[in-house]
Amino acid sequence: MKLCYAAGSPFARKAMVAAHVLGLAGKVETVSWDEGMAWNPLKKAPAMKTDDGEAIFDSHAICDWLNEVAGGNRLIPAGGKARLAVMRREVLGSGIMEAAVSRYYELRRPDGEKSMEWAARQEQKIAGAIDALEAEAAAGTLRGLDDLGAVSAACALEFLDRRYEAFDWRKSHKALAAWYGQVSALPAIRESDPPTD
């Protein structure tokens, strides 16, 4: 299987971390942006091409498919309240990523074109999601890299550390910081580190 993997994308990293957690990383070949965009109508990373030629777009769909390839019910429970809880945590992580990416690109616009109001709205989204993940960590429902919600949260926090250094989320989110300190040392995270830029 082929993964169009943009090193700076937290969404692409989520797919790669999921592959590592599921023991599938050795079967995933990362391909160039140009190659991936040839079979991705959305023209964004990540995108995956299965061994039988099916194209999958979006990190959630890729992770769901990888979960099925690995036998199902590993990163994403089959149903019920357990599935809902994992999906809630995944959306919190993805929401942080979306807001942080939007903020990052907004602030790179030329002076006179950037909207500080827009950037502030993204910061509010990030802060709200961080608060919700703190509650999950404090309650003990965010453990290891046991599910896709945890994978998504870990990739979101890494992206914040890399692209939004001024936001010291650890200061008032002690349970989340402790959880992230543990998972950031795990092989699935370390082996998918993006290159420094």
PAZAPA-4460 file (N, C-alpha, C; in steps of 0.05 Angstrom, whole numbers, plus 32768, in hexadecimal, padded with zeros to 4 digits):
% residues 197
    n_x    n_y    n_z   ca_x   ca_y   ca_z    c_x    c_y    c_z   seq   type   mol
   8011   7FE8   8000   8000   8000   8000   8012   8019   8000     1      M     A
   8007   802E   7FF4   8017   8047   7FF1   8009   805D   8000     2      K     A
   8019   806D   800E   800F   8084   801D   801C   809D   8013     3      L     A
   800C   80B0   800A   8015   80CA   8003   8018   80D9   801E     4      C     A
   8031   80DE   8025   8038   80E7   8040   8046   8101   803F     5      Y     A
   8039   8117   8046   8045   8131   8048   8050   8133   8065     6      A     A
   806B   8136   8067   8078   8135   8081   806D   8149   8095     7      A     A
   8064   8160   808C   805A   8174   809E   803D   8171   80A6     8      G     A
   802F   815E   809A   8012   815B   809F   800D   814A   80B8     9      S     A
   7FFF   8154   80CC   7FF8   8144   80E3   7FE4   812E   80DB    10      P     A
   7FD5   8132   80C6   7FC1   811E   80BD   7FD0   8106   80B0    11      F     A
   7FE4   810C   80A0   7FF4   80F7   8095   8003   80E7   80AB    12      A     A
   800C   80F6   80BF   801A   80E9   80D5   8006   80D7   80E4    13      R     A
   7FEE   80DF   80E7   7FDA   80CE   80F5   7FD7   80B4   80E6    14      K     A
   7FD6   80B4   80CC   7FD4   809B   80BD   7FEC   808A   80C1    15      A     A
   8004   8096   80C1   801D   8087   80C4   801F   807B   80E1    16      M     A
   8018   808B   80F5   8018   8081   8110   8005   806A   8113    17      V     A
   7FED   806C   8107   7FDA   8056   8108   7FE6   803D   80FB    18      A     A
   7FF4   8040   80E5   8000   8029   80D8   8015   801C   80EA    19      A     A
   8025   802D   80F8   8038   8022   810B   802B   8013   8122    20      H     A
   8016   801F   812E   8008   8013   8145   7FFC   7FF8   813C    21      V     A
   7FF3   7FF6   8124   7FE6   7FDE   811A   7FF9   7FCA   810F    22      L     A
   8013   7FD0   810F   8027   7FBE   8104   8028   7FBC   80E6    23      G     A
   801E   7FD1   80D9   801D   7FD1   80BC   8031   7FE4   80AF    24      L     A
   8041   7FF2   80BF   8053   8006   80B3   8066   7FFB   809E    25      A     A
   806F   7FE2   80A3   8081   7FD6   8090   8075   7FD0   8075    26      G     A
   805A   7FD1   8073   804C   7FCB   805A   8044   7FE5   804C    27      K     A
   804A   7FFC   8059   8042   8016   804D   805A   8023   8040    28      V     A
   8057   8029   8027   806C   8037   8018   8063   8054   8016    29      E     A
   8074   8067   8020   806D   8083   801D   8076   808C   8001    30      T     A
   8065   809C   7FF4   806A   80A5   7FD9   8069   80C3   7FD8    31      V     A
   8074   80CE   7FC3   8076   80EB   7FC0   805B   80F8   7FBD    32      S     A
   805B   8112   7FC2   8043   8122   7FBE   8038   811F   7FA1    33      W     A
   804A   8121   7F8E   8042   8120   7F72   8034   8105   7F6C    34      D     A
   8040   80EF   7F75   8034   80D5   7F70   8019   80D2   7F7D    35      E     A
   8018   80DB   7F96   7FFF   80D8   7FA5   7FE9   80E9   7F99    36      G     A
   7FF0   8101   7F90   7FDB   8113   7F85   7FD0   8109   7F6B    37      M     A
   7FDF   80F8   7F5E   7FD5   80EC   7F44   7FBC   80DB   7F49    38      A     A
   7FB9   80CF   7F60   7FA1   80BF   7F65   7F90   80C9   7F7C    39      W     A
   7F94   80E3   7F84   7F85   80EF   7F99   7F76   8108   7F8F    40      N     A
   7F5C   8106   7F8A   7F4E   811D   7F7F   7F4C   8135   7F92    41      P     A
   7F50   8130   7FAD   7F4F   8146   7FC0   7F69   8156   7FC1    42      L     A
   7F7E   814A   7FB6   7F98   8157   7FB4   7FA3   8160   7FCF    43      K     A
   7FA1   814F   7FE3   7FAC   8154   7FFE   7FB5   813A   800B    44      K     A
   7FC7   813D   801D   7FD1   8125   802C   7FC2   8123   8046    45      A     A
   7FBE   810A   804F   7FC8   80F1   8043   7FB4   80E6   802F    46      P     A
   7FBE   80D4   801F   7FAE   80C4   800E   7FBC   80A9   800C    47      A     A
   7FAD   8094   800A   7FB9   8079   8008   7FAE   806A   7FF0    48      M     A
   7FC0   805B   7FE4   7FB7   8049   7FCF   7FBC   802C   7FD9    49      K     A
   7FA7   801C   7FD9   7FA9   8001   7FE3   7FB7   7FF0   7FCE    50      T     A
   7FBF   7FD8   7FD7   7FCD   7FC6   7FC5   7FBC   7FBE   7FAC    51      D     A
   7FA2   7FC0   7FAF   7F91   7FB9   7F98   7F88   7FD3   7F88    52      D     A
   7F95   7FE9   7F8E   7F91   8001   7F7E   7F7B   8014   7F88    53      G     A
   7F6E   800E   7F9E   7F59   8020   7FA8   7F67   8039   7FB5    54      E     A
   7F5C   8050   7FB0   7F66   8069   7FBC   7F55   8070   7FD4    55      A     A
   7F62   8078   7FEA   7F54   8080   8002   7F5E   809B   8009    56      I     A
   7F4B   80AE   800F   7F53   80C9   8016   7F49   80CF   8032    57      F     A
   7F58   80E0   8040   7F52   80E9   805B   7F5D   80D6   8070    58      D     A
   7F68   80E2   8085   7F76   80D2   8099   7F63   80BF   80A8    59      S     A
   7F4B   80C8   80AD   7F38   80B5   80BB   7F32   809D   80AA    60      H     A
   7F2C   80A1   8090   7F26   808B   807F   7F3E   8078   807C    61      A     A
   7F56   8083   807A   7F6E   8073   8078   7F72   8062   8091    62      I     A
   7F6F   806F   80A9   7F72   8061   80C2   7F5D   804C   80C6    63      C     A
   7F45   8051   80BE   7F2F   803D   80BF   7F36   8025   80AE    64      D     A
   7F40   802A   8096   7F47   8014   8084   7F5E   8004   808F    65      W     A
   7F73   8012   809A   7F8A   8004   80A6   7F80   7FF3   80BE    66      L     A
   7F6E   7FFD   80CD   7F62   7FEE   80E4   7F56   7FD4   80DA    67      N     A
   7F47   7FD6   80C4   7F3B   7FBE   80B8   7F50   7FAA   80AE    68      E     A
   7F64   7FB5   80A0   7F7A   7FA4   8096   7F87   7F94   80AD    69      V     A
   7F89   7FA1   80C4   7F96   7F95   80DB   7F84   7F83   80EB    70      A     A
   7F6C   7F7E   80E1   7F5A   7F6C   80EE   7F41   7F78   80FB    71      G     A
   7F40   7F93   80FA   7F29   7FA1   8105   7F29   7FA2   8124    72      G     A
   7F1A   7FB5   812E   7F16   7FB8   814B   7F30   7FBC   815B    73      N     A
   7F44   7FC7   814E   7F5E   7FCD   815C   7F5F   7FEA   8164    74      R     A
   7F60   7FFC   8150   7F61   8018   8156   7F45   8024   8157    75      L     A
   7F32   8018   814A   7F16   8022   814A   7F04   800B   8152    76      I     A
   7EF6   800D   8169   7EE3   7FF9   8171   7ECD   7FF5   815D    77      P     A
   7EC2   7FDD   815C   7EAD   7FD7   8148   7E94   7FE7   814C    78      A     A
   7E8D   7FEF   8164   7E74   7FFE   8168   7E6F   8006   8185    79      G     A
   7E58   8010   8189   7E4F   8017   81A4   7E5D   802F   81B0    80      G     A
   7E5C   8031   81CB   7E67   8048   81D9   7E85   804A   81D6    81      K     A
   7E92   8033   81D4   7EAF   8033   81D2   7EB7   8040   81B7    82      A     A
   7EA9   803A   81A2   7EAF   8046   8188   7EAA   8064   8189    83      R     A
   7E94   806C   8195   7E8D   8088   8197   7EA3   8098   81A7    84      L     A
   7EAD   808C   81BC   7EC2   8099   81CC   7EDB   809D   81BC    85      A     A
   7EE3   8088   81AD   7EFB   808A   819D   7EF7   809F   8187    86      V     A
   7EE0   809F   817A   7EDB   80B3   8165   7EDB   80CF   8170    87      M     A
   7ED0   80D3   8189   7ED1   80ED   8195   7EEE   80F7   8199    88      R     A
   7EFF   80E6   81A3   7F1B   80ED   81A7   7F29   80F2   818D    89      R     A
   7F22   80E2   8179   7F2F   80E6   815E   7F27   8101   8153    90      E     A
   7F0E   8109   8156   7F05   8123   814B   7F12   813A   815A    91      V     A
   7F16   8136   8175   7F23   814B   8184   7F40   814F   8179    92      L     A
   7F4E   8139   8174   7F69   813B   8169   7F69   8147   814D    93      G     A
   7F57   813D   813C   7F55   8148   8121   7F4D   8165   8121    94      S     A
   7F3C   816D   8134   7F33   8189   8136   7F4B   819B   813D    95      G     A
   7F5C   8192   814F   7F74   81A1   8156   7F85   81A4   813D    96      I     A
   7F89   818E   812F   7F9A   818E   8117   7F8F   81A2   8102    97      M     A
   7F75   81A1   80FD   7F68   81B2   80E9   7F6C   81D0   80F1    98      E     A
   7F67   81D6   810B   7F69   81F2   8114   7F86   81FB   8114    99      A     A
   7F98   81E9   811C   7FB4   81F1   811D   7FC0   81F5   8101   100      A     A
   7FB8   81E4   80EE   7FC1   81E7   80D2   7FB6   8201   80C7   101      V     A
   7F9C   8206   80CC   7F8F   821F   80C2   7F9D   8237   80CE   102      S     A
   7FA2   8237   80E8   7FB0   824D   80F5   7FCC   8251   80E9   103      R     A
   7FDA   823B   80E6   7FF6   823C   80DC   7FF7   824A   80C0   104      Y     A
   7FE5   8242   80AE   7FE5   824E   8093   7FDA   826A   8093   105      Y     A
   7FC7   8270   80A4   7FBD   828B   80A6   7FD3   829F   80AE   106      E     A
   7FE3   8297   80C2   7FF8   82A9   80CB   8010   82AB   80B8   107      L     A
   8011   829A   80A4   8026   829C   8090   801E   82AE   8079   108      R     A
   8005   82B7   8079   7FFD   82C9   8064   800B   82E4   8067   109      R     A
   800D   82F3   8051   801A   830D   8053   800A   8320   8066   110      P     A
   8019   8332   8072   800C   8347   8083   7FF8   8355   8072   111      D     A
   7FE1   835B   807E   7FCC   8368   806F   7FB8   8355   8064   112      G     A
   7FC0   833B   8061   7FAE   8326   8058   7FA6   8313   806D   113      E     A
   7FB6   8310   8082   7FB0   82FD   8097   7F9B   8308   80AA   114      K     A
   7F8B   82F6   80B5   7F76   82FD   80C7   7F7D   82F3   80E3   115      S     A
   7F83   8306   80F5   7F89   82FE   8110   7F6F   82F3   811E   116      M     A
   7F58   82FD   8115   7F3F   82F3   8120   7F3B   82D6   8119   117      E     A
   7F42   82CF   8100   7F40   82B3   80F8   7F53   82A1   8108   118      W     A
   7F6C   82AB   810B   7F80   829C   811B   7F76   8298   8137   119      A     A
   7F6A   82AD   8143   7F60   82AB   815F   7F4A   8297   8161   120      A     A
   7F39   8295   814D   7F23   8281   814D   7F2F   8265   814D   121      R     A
   7F44   8261   813D   7F51   8247   813C   7F5D   8240   8158   122      Q     A
   7F69   8254   8165   7F75   8250   817F   7F60   8248   8193   123      E     A
   7F47   8254   8191   7F32   824C   81A3   7F2A   822F   819F   124      Q     A
   7F29   8226   8186   7F23   820A   8180   7F38   81F8   818C   125      K     A
   7F51   81FF   8189   7F67   81EF   8193   7F64   81ED   81B2   126      I     A
   7F60   8204   81BF   7F5E   8204   81DC   7F47   81F3   81E6   127      A     A
   7F30   81F5   81D9   7F19   81E5   81E1   7F1E   81C7   81DE   128      G     A
   7F2B   81BF   81C9   7F31   81A3   81C4   7F46   8199   81D8   129      A     A
   7F59   81AA   81DE   7F6E   81A2   81F2   7F61   819E   820D   130      I     A
   7F4E   81B0   8214   7F40   81AD   822E   7F31   8192   822F   131      D     A
   7F24   818B   8219   7F15   8172   8218   7F27   815A   8219   132      A     A
   7F3E   815B   820C   7F51   8145   820E   7F5D   8143   822A   133      L     A
   7F61   815A   8237   7F6B   8159   8253   7F57   814A   8264   134      E     A
   7F3D   814F   8261   7F29   8141   8270   7F2A   8123   826B   135      A     A
   7F2F   811B   8251   7F31   80FF   824A   7F4A   80F3   8258   136      E     A
   7F60   8101   8257   7F78   80F7   8264   7F75   80F4   8282   137      A     A
   7F69   8109   828E   7F65   8108   82AB   7F52   80F2   82B4   138      A     A
   7F3F   80EB   82A3   7F2C   80D5   82A9   7F38   80BA   82A3   139      A     A
   7F4F   80B9   8296   7F5C   80A0   8290   7F51   8092   8277   140      G     A
   7F42   80A1   8267   7F37   8095   824E   7F4A   8099   8236   141      T     A
   7F5E   80A9   823A   7F73   80AD   8226   7F8B   809E   8230   142      L     A
   7F90   8086   8224   7FA5   8074   822D   7FB6   806B   8216   143      R     A
   7FD1   806D   8219   7FE3   8063   8205   7FDB   806D   81E9   144      G     A
   7FE1   805C   81D6   7FD7   8060   81BB   7FC3   804A   81B4   145      L     A
   7FB1   8045   81C7   7F9F   802F   81C6   7F89   8031   81B0   146      D     A
   7F84   8049   81A7   7F6E   804C   8193   7F74   8064   8181   147      D     A
   7F64   8067   816D   7F68   807C   8159   7F65   8098   8166   148      L     A
   7F55   809A   817A   7F52   80B4   8188   7F6D   80BC   8195   149      G     A
   7F7A   80A9   81A1   7F94   80AF   81AD   7FA9   80B5   8198   150      A     A
   7FA9   80A7   8182   7FBC   80AC   816C   7FB7   80C9   8161   151      V     A
   7F9E   80D0   815D   7F97   80EA   8153   7FA0   8100   8166   152      S     A
   7F9B   80FC   8180   7FA2   8110   8194   7FC1   8113   8195   153      A     A
   7FCF   80FD   8195   7FED   80FF   8196   7FF8   810E   817E   154      A     A
   7FED   8109   8166   7FF7   8117   814E   7FF0   8134   814F   155      C     A
   7FD9   813B   815A   7FD1   8157   815D   7FE3   8166   8170   156      A     A
   7FEA   8159   8186   7FFB   8167   819A   8017   816A   818F   157      L     A
   8021   8156   8180   803C   8159   8174   803C   8170   8160   158      E     A
   8026   8173   8151   8025   8189   813D   8024   81A4   814C   159      F     A
   8016   81A6   8162   8015   81BF   8171   8032   81C5   817B   160      L     A
   8040   81B1   8185   805B   81B6   818F   806D   81C0   8178   161      D     A
   8069   81B6   8161   807A   81BD   814A   8073   81D8   813D   162      R     A
   8059   81DE   813B   8050   81F5   812B   8044   820B   813C   163      R     A
   8040   8207   8156   8033   821B   8167   8041   821B   8182   164      Y     A
   805B   821F   8181   806B   821D   8199   8063   8230   81AF   165      E     A
   8057   8247   81A8   8050   825B   81BD   8038   8251   81CE   166      A     A
   802A   823D   81C5   8013   8233   81D4   801D   821E   81E7   167      F     A
   801F   8225   8200   8029   8212   8215   8011   8202   8220   168      D     A
   8007   81EF   8211   7FF0   81E0   821A   7FF6   81CE   8232   169      W     A
   800F   81C7   8237   8016   81B6   824E   8011   81C3   8269   170      R     A
   8015   81DD   826A   8014   81EC   8283   7FFB   81E7   8293   171      K     A
   7FE4   81E8   8286   7FCB   81E4   8294   7FBC   81CB   828C   172      S     A
   7FCB   81B8   8281   7FBF   819E   8278   7FD1   8188   8281   173      H     A
   7FD4   8184   829B   7FE8   8172   82A6   7FE3   8155   829F   174      K     A
   7FCA   814C   82A0   7FC5   8130   8299   7FCB   812A   827C   175      A     A
   7FC3   813D   826B   7FC8   8139   824E   7FE6   813A   8248   176      L     A
   7FF4   814C   8256   8011   814E   8253   801F   8134   825B   177      A     A
   8016   8129   8272   8021   810F   827B   801C   80F9   8267   178      A     A
   8004   80F7   825D   7FFD   80E3   8249   800F   80E7   8230   179      W     A
   8011   80FF   8226   8020   8104   820E   803E   80FE   8213   180      Y     A
   8048   8104   822A   8064   80FE   8230   8069   80E0   822E   181      G     A
   8056   80D0   8235   8059   80B3   8233   8057   80AA   8216   182      Q     A
   8042   80B2   8208   803E   80A8   81ED   8052   80B3   81D9   183      V     A
   805C   80CB   81DD   806F   80D7   81CA   8089   80C7   81C9   184      S     A
   808E   80B6   81DD   80A6   80A6   81DC   80A2   808A   81D0   185      A     A
   8089   8084   81C9   8083   8069   81BE   808E   8067   81A2   186      L     A
   8096   804E   819A   80A1   804B   817F   808F   8055   8168   187      P     A
   8074   8051   816B   8062   805A   8155   8064   8078   8151   188      A     A
   8069   8087   8166   806C   80A4   8163   8089   80AA   815A   189      I     A
   809D   809F   8167   80B9   80A6   8161   80C0   809E   8144   190      R     A
   80B6   8087   813B   80BD   807E   8120   80AE   808D   810A   191      E     A
   809B   809D   8111   808D   80AD   80FD   8093   80CB   8100   192      S     A
   80A8   80D1   810F   80B0   80EE   8112   80B3   80FB   80F7   193      D     A
   80A7   8113   80F4   80AC   8121   80DB   80C8   812D   80DC   194      P     A
   80D4   8132   80C5   80EE   813E   80C4   80EC   815A   80D0   195      P     A
   8101   8164   80DD   8101   817F   80E7   8106   8192   80D0   196      T     A
   80F8   81A9   80D1   80FA   81BD   80BC   80FE   81D8   80C7   197      D     A
***
